[in-house]
Amino acid sequence: MGSGLTERSSQAKEYFQQASELLGYDLLELCLEGPIEELSRTEFSQPALFVHSYAALKQLESEQAHLWDEVSCVAGLSLGEYTAVAAAGGMSFEDGVRLVQARGQAMQAAADLVESGMSSVIGMDMEKLEEVCAQASEGNNDFVKPANLLCPGNIAVSGHVAALERLEKLATAEGAMKIVRLQVAGAFHTSIMQPAVEKLEDALAEITFSELRVPVYSNVDAKPHSAGEDFKSLLPKQVVSPVLWEASLLAVLETGIEEGIEVGTGRVLAGTLKRVQRKFPCNNYGDY
């Protein structure tokens, strides 16, 4: 992870080095050499993803000097919201690294308490999926719920493993095209992550947020926020709330923007945008 970016950009290497000093371990070595089992743990993957996307953004800024003259708003999916806030000037890189480390550690600890996970359900609308989730759930200690509302026909659900297993069978019987168990630590964006909220709030209390140069669309309410301080309350809520990604994309498109820019590893923005508005152009700058 990050090999292309760090080979191309000495600046990116410096960000990884700076992050390593804050984190207390060699982040770039972990990204490049693994082991993948360790990098995949959310306590390590979250800082890795944040630093990679932030470094990619700074590389893009160095190549396109007038980039921010053309950007009207930003958004990030789940952890990506931290990069979005930092990109908009709401917090420093250093504070971002500290926050995502605290978030990753807190969410890993919460995940270790309960046998839980997430699955991606392809080809089922929200109303039907909610019905199937209700059928698969058996109370507060054995439930599954929609968690990442990505785009039409692509919704991730979170919950206890037993409920996930029932959901996967029920959804298949009800016509879902495909169901994929996700390689994540636990049931993110549900109440199972509640133990992580207080630790994240403590970390956020140490951060001074700045006004944002462009609005950031929140995963929690799919609305634009121009005050950096708003995210002191929004970011903890995000951990236990469904990610309203499709609604956020629709709200952004309604502003009349002409194209999207995706920065960071993967092509989630480009892929989900295509499902929301098929011909909308989106350039990806994550594969440096």
C-alpha angles and dihedrals in degrees: 000000000000096000095127093046096048093043089054100040129048086187090061091053089053091054091051090049092049090049091049091057090052095044098045097234138071102271097180092051089051091049095048101036106021133163086232091215090063096041089051093059107104093232088064102028093057096058089042093054093044094050093044094051094043092049091048090052092052090049089052091049090053090053097042106042094183096045096121092051086071102038115097101174143352137214137178133199113243105305087016089071088074091057089046092054092046091046090053090053096255095127140004125261090247093053090046091055092049092048097049090046089054091045093049094047093046094048092046090052091049091048091051090059096061134035098239143132149158137263131195113228114203124196103017127108122234097251093053093043091054089053092051091047090053091051091049095048125088106185138303094312097048112037144128125202140175107271111164112038094192107162140316109313095006116089128150119216128203133201150099114332095243091053091046090054091051091046093052092054094044094046091050090051090049093055107269109162096217140354122199125187106225123229096238133127098245151321100322120192095026135095088269085080093055093108087063095056099076093048091050091048089053091052092047091051088067093055127089110208123208131211112277122245089214130014120270118216110226123225089218100060105006089235131126117254123195098179114082090206089066088075093063086077100026098055095057090046089052091063092063101028132080114264107245095205099145091048090049092052091049091050091050092048090052089063089069100245114168103214143002131234119208118200123184140040118324132013104262094131094049092045097048093042089056090056093048098043110004101204098040109124119236125176118207121215099171100097098072 
